Amino acid sequence: MRTPDAIMLATAIEAGATLAVTNDAAWRKVYGIEILLLRDLNKLKVPALNPASATPRTIRR
């Protein structure tokens, strides 16, 4: 892991973060924080994160 990444994760853990989102699978080796890869976001059942699973809505003006 590169130094800037290590500093960022250490700071997040120290600040009490429980989740970090990244494109770097190497971050999954870090203990003390859950790592979510961007490619895994579409597997979540959260409409705001997965627009394809969201219910279409009509916007009225």
N, C-alpha and C positions, 0 to 999 in steps of 0.2 A: 504494500500500500504506500502510495506517495505521501510525503509529509503534509501537504495541505489537506489531503483527505483525512489523515489521522488526526490532525488538529481539529478539523470540523466535526468529526465524529466524537472525539473526546469532549469537546465543548458541548455538543448536544447531549451526551450522556450525563455530564456534570450538571447541566441545566435541568435535567429531569425528563428529557425527551424519551419517548418510548418507541418511536418509529422514525426511520429515515427512508426516503425515496431516492432511488438512484438508477443509473444504467449500468453500474459496475458490479458484476456478480462477485467480485473479490471481497466486497464489503460484507458478504454473508459470513465471513470468517470471524467477524467482530462479535464479541459477547457483550451483553449488557444493553442491547438495543435491537429491536426487530428491524429487519431490512426488507423493503418491498421494492422489487425491480419494476421499472416502468412497463416492461412487457407483460407483467402479471396484472396490471391494473384492469385490463378488460375481463379478467376472470372474476373480479369482484361484482357483487350484485348491488352496487350503489349507483343509481341512475346518474348522479352528478359526475361520477367518474367514468361511466360507461354509457355515453349517449345512445348507442345502438339499442340498449335495453330500456331506455326511457320511454314513457308513454307520450306519444305526440300530443301537443296542446295547441289550441288556437289562440293566437295573441289578438286581443281586441283592443282597438284604439278608440 
